[in-house]
């Protein structure tokens, strides 16, 4: 007979582990299954793990600001659970949002005021005191190096920046997921790795369990899809789920570059996370006194939607399409070199390539589905790392309300009260049935 659980979570990354943690604390017997050999080793490991509050919607800002509180109080969140690998660290550098035409920073400021985010507006002179290596000329619109006008001399100046002192990044995203797994295990949560789901079983309109590639079956009245870049394939396995989603997800290939800091500038210890829509890049300190540089997906940067199975084939071997491309390396490094003229751009690409799980409007889906007992926390890659502990709490409460209290979340959306800020969030904001939210930036920041 198949082993039975109260809830099976597909995925053990930085979103899947906190869902297990929160459900286990509520008394659910949980099992996480993951294709990777350990927690956080999928797309979580490729995350830039940036913790920032600037979003294009008020709910997005509120959700992220709540996440700050968890990362800032990490050991207490984990209830002092021991991890043989050590604990991930929140590097609270502060976050600089450059005022530019590439970001609707006035909207962000309005949302900061509404939510109560701590921030300070800076002049160009104040930005230069904080980051003395930057050139604050305006380079808008964002271009690629192959554009004949890319190296034209700029004439205008930027308007300064908004500084959020509570922002930063987590130094080891995979380790953070591992930490949460160890905390969940204290409540009886179980984890299975190197396990691939090939079928979502159901009967009479309700999920009944999963089947693995080796034929092993597990039963549960609740299954949660937290499959990252594979999330759309998992939805397609479940009866009626894919068809019932007005917002869908797919996998996007994404590259992040590493460049050494200019000579004499200790970016690792003195630098900030910066979001720079004027050049279409975000950047933060990285080990080795490096700049980690990501693209904010400006219109000029091509998007490569891929089959995640083809991308990950070979697990790092010749079948894995994880090689950095020279064109994108130049685009991201050269754009940052316009902002930082002394940036020593290496002659060979250095960095990370992995996949994002992206929804149609780049806002995640946190929801039930048209199949009873089947839930989704998908479309999260690239912009939800910072929210992961909050997502865990919210999804556990949503599942509990629907399964034990009979809530019809589609008719009466669940209202989630955040633990730290006390703010109430309408979880219908993340509905699978929503229309595309055109307030979204349709972009990413790590």
TORZA-914222 format. One record per residue (C-alpha): z, x, y; residue number from 1; residue in three letters. Coordinates in steps of 0.1 Angstrom, whole numbers. Each point is the difference from the previous one (the first is absolute). Layout:
<rs>
z / x / y / pos / code
Z / X / Y / NUM / ala
...
</rs>
This chain:
<rs>
z / x / y / pos / code
0 / 0 / 0 / 1 / unk
-8 / 13 / 35 / 2 / unk
30 / 12 / 20 / 3 / unk
10 / -24 / 27 / 4 / unk
10 / 6 / 36 / 5 / unk
8 / -22 / 30 / 6 / unk
-27 / 18 / 21 / 7 / unk
-26 / 26 / -6 / 8 / unk
-12 / 20 / 30 / 9 / unk
-34 / 17 / -4 / 10 / unk
3 / 33 / 19 / 11 / unk
28 / 24 / 7 / 12 / unk
-9 / 14 / 34 / 13 / unk
19 / -3 / 32 / 14 / unk
-6 / -38 / 1 / 15 / unk
5 / -8 / -37 / 16 / unk
33 / 19 / -4 / 17 / unk
19 / -18 / 28 / 18 / unk
-12 / -34 / -13 / 19 / unk
16 / 10 / -34 / 20 / unk
31 / 13 / 18 / 21 / unk
6 / -32 / 19 / 22 / unk
-8 / -23 / -29 / 23 / unk
23 / 20 / -23 / 24 / unk
28 / -4 / 25 / 25 / unk
-5 / -37 / -2 / 26 / unk
5 / 1 / -37 / 27 / unk
-37 / 0 / -12 / 28 / unk
-8 / 20 / -31 / 29 / unk
-31 / 20 / 13 / 30 / unk
-26 / 23 / -14 / 31 / unk
-24 / 20 / 22 / 32 / unk
-32 / 13 / -18 / 33 / unk
-22 / 27 / 16 / 34 / unk
-30 / 20 / -10 / 35 / unk
14 / 32 / 14 / 36 / unk
25 / 23 / -17 / 37 / unk
29 / -7 / 25 / 38 / unk
10 / -21 / 29 / 39 / unk
-19 / 5 / 32 / 40 / unk
-28 / 21 / -16 / 41 / unk
-28 / -23 / 9 / 42 / unk
-13 / -7 / 35 / 43 / unk
36 / 3 / 13 / 44 / unk
-2 / 37 / -6 / 45 / unk
-30 / 2 / 23 / 46 / unk
17 / -19 / 28 / 47 / unk
7 / 17 / 33 / 48 / unk
33 / -19 / 0 / 49 / unk
1 / -6 / 37 / 50 / unk
28 / -22 / 14 / 51 / unk
-12 / -16 / 32 / 52 / unk
4 / -34 / 17 / 53 / unk
-32 / -4 / 19 / 54 / unk
-20 / -29 / -15 / 55 / unk
-25 / -24 / 15 / 56 / unk
21 / -31 / -8 / 57 / unk
36 / -8 / 10 / 58 / unk
9 / -8 / -37 / 59 / unk
-14 / 34 / -10 / 60 / unk
21 / 18 / 26 / 61 / unk
31 / -20 / -11 / 62 / unk
-6 / 8 / -37 / 63 / unk
-5 / 37 / 7 / 64 / unk
31 / 3 / 23 / 65 / unk
21 / -16 / -28 / 66 / unk
-13 / 27 / -23 / 67 / unk
13 / 27 / 23 / 68 / unk
35 / -10 / -8 / 69 / unk
-4 / 5 / -37 / 70 / unk
-15 / 35 / 3 / 71 / unk
26 / 10 / 25 / 72 / unk
28 / -11 / -24 / 73 / unk
-18 / 12 / -32 / 74 / unk
30 / 10 / -21 / 75 / unk
18 / -33 / 7 / 76 / unk
-31 / -20 / -8 / 77 / unk
-1 / 18 / -34 / 78 / unk
37 / -7 / -4 / 79 / unk
5 / 37 / -5 / 80 / unk
-21 / 0 / -32 / 81 / unk
-5 / 35 / -13 / 82 / unk
-35 / 14 / -6 / 83 / unk
-4 / 33 / -19 / 84 / unk
-30 / 7 / 23 / 85 / unk
21 / -3 / 32 / 86 / unk
-5 / -25 / 28 / 87 / unk
-29 / -5 / 23 / 88 / unk
7 / 7 / 37 / 89 / unk
-9 / -20 / 31 / 90 / unk
-12 / 24 / 26 / 91 / unk
8 / -19 / 32 / 92 / unk
-24 / 19 / 23 / 93 / unk
-7 / -29 / 23 / 94 / unk
-34 / -17 / 3 / 95 / unk
-24 / 4 / 30 / 96 / unk
-26 / -27 / 5 / 97 / unk
-27 / 14 / 24 / 98 / unk
-10 / -26 / 26 / 99 / unk
-37 / -2 / -4 / 100 / unk
-29 / -24 / -3 / 101 / unk
2 / 5 / -38 / 102 / unk
33 / -19 / -2 / 103 / unk
11 / -32 / 16 / 104 / unk
32 / 17 / 10 / 105 / unk
9 / -27 / 25 / 106 / unk
2 / -25 / -28 / 107 / unk
21 / 25 / -20 / 108 / unk
24 / 3 / 30 / 109 / unk
2 / -38 / 2 / 110 / unk
9 / -1 / -37 / 111 / unk
26 / 28 / 4 / 112 / unk
17 / -20 / 27 / 113 / unk
0 / -32 / -20 / 114 / unk
14 / 17 / -31 / 115 / unk
24 / 24 / 18 / 116 / unk
-16 / 33 / -11 / 117 / unk
15 / 30 / 19 / 118 / unk
-28 / 18 / 19 / 119 / unk
-8 / 19 / 32 / 120 / unk
-32 / 1 / 20 / 121 / unk
-11 / 35 / 8 / 122 / unk
-23 / 14 / 26 / 123 / unk
-26 / 27 / -9 / 124 / unk
24 / 26 / 15 / 125 / unk
28 / -12 / -22 / 126 / unk
-23 / 1 / -31 / 127 / unk
-10 / 36 / 8 / 128 / unk
37 / 10 / 2 / 129 / unk
5 / -14 / -35 / 130 / unk
-34 / 12 / -15 / 131 / unk
-11 / 30 / 22 / 132 / unk
-31 / 7 / -21 / 133 / unk
-18 / -33 / 7 / 134 / unk
-29 / -6 / 24 / 135 / unk
4 / -35 / 14 / 136 / unk
-35 / -6 / 11 / 137 / unk
-16 / -32 / -12 / 138 / unk
-26 / 5 / -28 / 139 / unk
-8 / -36 / -5 / 140 / unk
-20 / -15 / -17 / 141 / unk
8 / 16 / -34 / 142 / unk
-29 / 20 / -13 / 143 / unk
-9 / 23 / -29 / 144 / unk
-10 / 37 / 4 / 145 / unk
-36 / -8 / -9 / 146 / unk
-2 / -22 / 31 / 147 / unk
-19 / 20 / 27 / 148 / unk
26 / -11 / 26 / 149 / unk
30 / 10 / -21 / 150 / unk
6 / 33 / 20 / 151 / unk
-8 / -15 / 35 / 152 / unk
26 / 10 / 25 / 153 / unk
25 / -28 / 7 / 154 / unk
6 / -13 / 35 / 155 / unk
27 / -26 / -2 / 156 / unk
37 / 4 / -9 / 157 / unk
22 / -21 / -24 / 158 / unk
28 / -22 / 13 / 159 / unk
29 / 16 / -18 / 160 / unk
18 / -13 / -32 / 161 / unk
26 / -22 / -14 / 162 / unk
28 / 19 / -18 / 163 / unk
20 / -17 / -28 / 164 / unk
29 / 24 / -8 / 165 / unk
8 / -16 / -33 / 166 / unk
-34 / 6 / -16 / 167 / unk
-10 / 29 / -23 / 168 / unk
-10 / 5 / -36 / 169 / unk
15 / 4 / -35 / 170 / unk
-4 / 35 / -14 / 171 / unk
-9 / -9 / -36 / 172 / unk
-14 / -35 / -6 / 173 / unk
-1 / 3 / -38 / 174 / unk
36 / 11 / -1 / 175 / unk
10 / -30 / 21 / 176 / unk
-14 / -23 / -27 / 177 / unk
18 / 20 / -27 / 178 / unk
32 / -4 / 19 / 179 / unk
-3 / -37 / 1 / 180 / unk
-8 / -1 / -37 / 181 / unk
32 / 18 / -8 / 182 / unk
19 / -25 / 22 / 183 / unk
-16 / -29 / -18 / 184 / unk
8 / 15 / -34 / 185 / unk
37 / -3 / 9 / 186 / unk
-5 / -37 / 0 / 187 / unk
-18 / 0 / -34 / 188 / unk
-36 / 2 / 12 / 189 / unk
-23 / 15 / -25 / 190 / unk
-32 / 21 / 6 / 191 / unk
-29 / 8 / -22 / 192 / unk
-26 / 26 / 9 / 193 / unk
-34 / 10 / -13 / 194 / unk
-5 / -37 / -6 / 195 / unk
-32 / -18 / 10 / 196 / unk
0 / -38 / 3 / 197 / unk
-32 / -16 / -13 / 198 / unk
9 / -37 / -1 / 199 / unk
22 / -25 / 18 / 200 / unk
8 / -27 / -24 / 201 / unk
7 / -36 / 10 / 202 / unk
3 / -35 / -14 / 203 / unk
0 / -34 / 17 / 204 / unk
-4 / 14 / 35 / 205 / unk
29 / 25 / -3 / 206 / unk
1 / 37 / -7 / 207 / unk
15 / 10 / -33 / 208 / unk
-2 / 38 / -1 / 209 / unk
-22 / 30 / -1 / 210 / unk
-19 / 20 / -27 / 211 / unk
-4 / 38 / 2 / 212 / unk
-30 / 20 / -10 / 213 / unk
16 / 10 / -33 / 214 / unk
6 / -36 / -9 / 215 / unk
37 / -2 / 9 / 216 / unk
10 / -33 / 15 / 217 / unk
29 / -9 / 23 / 218 / unk
10 / -35 / 9 / 219 / unk
14 / -11 / 33 / 220 / unk
-1 / -32 / 21 / 221 / unk
-6 / 21 / 31 / 222 / unk
-26 / 27 / 5 / 223 / unk
-4 / 19 / 33 / 224 / unk
-32 / 18 / 8 / 225 / unk
8 / 32 / 19 / 226 / unk
-29 / 19 / -14 / 227 / unk
-11 / 18 / 32 / 228 / unk
-37 / 9 / 0 / 229 / unk
-3 / -18 / -34 / 230 / unk
15 / -32 / 14 / 231 / unk
-33 / -19 / 2 / 232 / unk
-8 / 8 / -37 / 233 / unk
34 / -13 / -10 / 234 / unk
-5 / -32 / 20 / 235 / unk
-33 / -5 / -18 / 236 / unk
18 / 2 / -34 / 237 / unk
23 / -29 / 9 / 238 / unk
-14 / -36 / -4 / 239 / unk
-10 / -15 / 34 / 240 / unk
17 / 27 / 21 / 241 / unk
-30 / 18 / 14 / 242 / unk
-18 / -33 / 7 / 243 / unk
31 / -14 / 18 / 244 / unk
2 / 29 / 25 / 245 / unk
-18 / -6 / 33 / 246 / unk
10 / 36 / 9 / 247 / unk
-10 / 26 / -26 / 248 / unk
6 / 37 / -5 / 249 / unk
-21 / 30 / -9 / 250 / unk
4 / 38 / -3 / 251 / unk
-9 / 23 / 28 / 252 / unk
-5 / 37 / -4 / 253 / unk
19 / 19 / 28 / 254 / unk
5 / 36 / 10 / 255 / unk
28 / 18 / 18 / 256 / unk
-4 / 35 / 13 / 257 / unk
23 / 30 / 6 / 258 / unk
-4 / 24 / 28 / 259 / unk
24 / 29 / 10 / 260 / unk
20 / -4 / 32 / 261 / unk
-12 / 21 / 30 / 262 / unk
16 / 34 / 2 / 263 / unk
34 / -1 / 17 / 264 / unk
4 / -38 / -4 / 265 / unk
26 / -11 / -26 / 266 / unk
-15 / -34 / -8 / 267 / unk
20 / -4 / -32 / 268 / unk
33 / 1 / 19 / 269 / unk
-9 / -9 / 35 / 270 / unk
-29 / -25 / -5 / 271 / unk
-3 / -38 / -1 / 272 / unk
-19 / -25 / -19 / 273 / unk
-29 / -10 / 24 / 274 / unk
-24 / -29 / -2 / 275 / unk
-31 / 8 / 21 / 276 / unk
-25 / -27 / 2 / 277 / unk
-19 / 19 / 26 / 278 / unk
-12 / 24 / -27 / 279 / unk
4 / -24 / -29 / 280 / unk
26 / 21 / -18 / 281 / unk
37 / 0 / -8 / 282 / unk
19 / 32 / -8 / 283 / unk
35 / 12 / -10 / 284 / unk
17 / 32 / -10 / 285 / unk
-5 / 13 / -35 / 286 / unk
17 / 27 / -20 / 287 / unk
-13 / 35 / 8 / 288 / unk
-1 / -8 / 38 / 289 / unk
-31 / -20 / -5 / 290 / unk
-16 / -30 / 17 / 291 / unk
-6 / -29 / -24 / 292 / unk
-30 / -19 / 15 / 293 / unk
-12 / -34 / -11 / 294 / unk
-28 / -22 / 13 / 295 / unk
9 / -33 / 17 / 296 / unk
-33 / -14 / -13 / 297 / unk
-20 / -2 / 32 / 298 / unk
-33 / -17 / -2 / 299 / unk
-19 / 33 / -3 / 300 / unk
18 / 11 / -31 / 301 / unk
-17 / -14 / -32 / 302 / unk
21 / -20 / -25 / 303 / unk
-5 / 8 / -36 / 304 / unk
11 / -29 / -23 / 305 / unk
3 / 12 / -35 / 306 / unk
9 / -10 / -36 / 307 / unk
35 / 14 / -5 / 308 / unk
-6 / 6 / -37 / 309 / unk
-30 / 22 / 8 / 310 / unk
20 / 18 / 27 / 311 / unk
30 / 8 / -22 / 312 / unk
-21 / 8 / -31 / 313 / unk
11 / 33 / -15 / 314 / unk
33 / 1 / 19 / 315 / unk
-7 / 29 / 23 / 316 / unk
-28 / 14 / -21 / 317 / unk
-37 / 0 / 7 / 318 / unk
-2 / -38 / -3 / 319 / unk
24 / -6 / 29 / 320 / unk
-18 / -5 / 33 / 321 / unk
27 / 16 / 20 / 322 / unk
-18 / 28 / 17 / 323 / unk
1 / 2 / 38 / 324 / unk
-34 / -5 / 16 / 325 / unk
-11 / 25 / 26 / 326 / unk
-12 / -27 / 24 / 327 / unk
33 / -18 / 1 / 328 / unk
20 / 32 / 2 / 329 / unk
-20 / 10 / 31 / 330 / unk
3 / -34 / 15 / 331 / unk
38 / -1 / -2 / 332 / unk
7 / 36 / 7 / 333 / unk
-25 / 4 / 28 / 334 / unk
12 / -32 / 17 / 335 / unk
36 / 14 / -1 / 336 / unk
-13 / 33 / 13 / 337 / unk
-12 / -18 / 31 / 338 / unk
35 / -12 / 6 / 339 / unk
15 / 34 / -10 / 340 / unk
-25 / 26 / 11 / 341 / unk
19 / 29 / -16 / 342 / unk
1 / -17 / -34 / 343 / unk
-11 / 26 / -26 / 344 / unk
-24 / -21 / -21 / 345 / unk
-5 / 17 / -34 / 346 / unk
-34 / 7 / -14 / 347 / unk
7 / -19 / -32 / 348 / unk
13 / -36 / -3 / 349 / unk
36 / -3 / -9 / 350 / unk
19 / -33 / -6 / 351 / unk
3 / -30 / -22 / 352 / unk
-24 / -27 / -12 / 353 / unk
13 / -32 / -16 / 354 / unk
-6 / -38 / 1 / 355 / unk
13 / -28 / 22 / 356 / unk
5 / -36 / -12 / 357 / unk
-15 / -19 / 30 / 358 / unk
-1 / -37 / 7 / 359 / unk
-28 / -17 / 19 / 360 / unk
20 / 2 / 33 / 361 / unk
21 / 30 / -9 / 362 / unk
31 / -21 / -1 / 363 / unk
17 / -1 / -34 / 364 / unk
3 / -30 / -23 / 365 / unk
37 / -8 / -9 / 366 / unk
-3 / -33 / -18 / 367 / unk
1 / -22 / -31 / 368 / unk
-34 / -9 / -16 / 369 / unk
-18 / -29 / -14 / 370 / unk
14 / 10 / -34 / 371 / unk
36 / -11 / -4 / 372 / unk
24 / 30 / -2 / 373 / unk
-27 / 26 / 11 / 374 / unk
8 / 17 / 33 / 375 / unk
-17 / 26 / 21 / 376 / unk
10 / 29 / 23 / 377 / unk
-34 / 14 / 6 / 378 / unk
-23 / 13 / 28 / 379 / unk
28 / 24 / 10 / 380 / unk
-14 / 35 / 0 / 381 / unk
-1 / 20 / 31 / 382 / unk
22 / -22 / 22 / 383 / unk
29 / -13 / -21 / 384 / unk
18 / 30 / -12 / 385 / unk
26 / -2 / 27 / 386 / unk
6 / -37 / -9 / 387 / unk
5 / 6 / -37 / 388 / unk
38 / -7 / -2 / 389 / unk
-4 / -31 / 21 / 390 / unk
-28 / -12 / -22 / 391 / unk
22 / 4 / -30 / 392 / unk
27 / -22 / 15 / 393 / unk
-25 / -26 / 13 / 394 / unk
-20 / -3 / -33 / 395 / unk
32 / -3 / -21 / 396 / unk
13 / -28 / 23 / 397 / unk
-34 / -17 / 0 / 398 / unk
-2 / 1 / -39 / 399 / unk
35 / -12 / -3 / 400 / unk
-6 / -29 / 24 / 401 / unk
-31 / -11 / -18 / 402 / unk
12 / 5 / -36 / 403 / unk
36 / -11 / 3 / 404 / unk
1 / -23 / 30 / 405 / unk
-34 / -17 / -5 / 406 / unk
-14 / 10 / 34 / 407 / unk
-37 / -9 / 5 / 408 / unk
-8 / 31 / 21 / 409 / unk
-35 / -12 / 7 / 410 / unk
12 / -32 / 16 / 411 / unk
33 / 13 / 15 / 412 / unk
-3 / 37 / 5 / 413 / unk
31 / 21 / -9 / 414 / unk
20 / 11 / 30 / 415 / unk
13 / 35 / -5 / 416 / unk
30 / 12 / 20 / 417 / unk
1 / 37 / 5 / 418 / unk
32 / 17 / -9 / 419 / unk
3 / 24 / 30 / 420 / unk
-17 / -17 / 30 / 421 / unk
9 / -35 / -11 / 422 / unk
-35 / -11 / 10 / 423 / unk
-16 / -28 / -21 / 424 / unk
-36 / 7 / -13 / 425 / unk
-23 / -28 / -11 / 426 / unk
-14 / 15 / -32 / 427 / unk
-30 / -23 / 2 / 428 / unk
-13 / 26 / 25 / 429 / unk
-9 / 20 / -32 / 430 / unk
-16 / -29 / -19 / 431 / unk
-29 / 5 / -23 / 432 / unk
-15 / -32 / 14 / 433 / unk
1 / 10 / 37 / 434 / unk
-31 / 5 / 21 / 435 / unk
-8 / 35 / 11 / 436 / unk
24 / 10 / 27 / 437 / unk
-21 / 13 / 28 / 438 / unk
31 / 13 / 18 / 439 / unk
1 / 27 / -26 / 440 / unk
-12 / 35 / 10 / 441 / unk
-21 / 2 / -32 / 442 / unk
12 / 36 / -3 / 443 / unk
27 / 22 / -14 / 444 / unk
25 / 25 / 10 / 445 / unk
11 / 19 / -31 / 446 / unk
</rs>
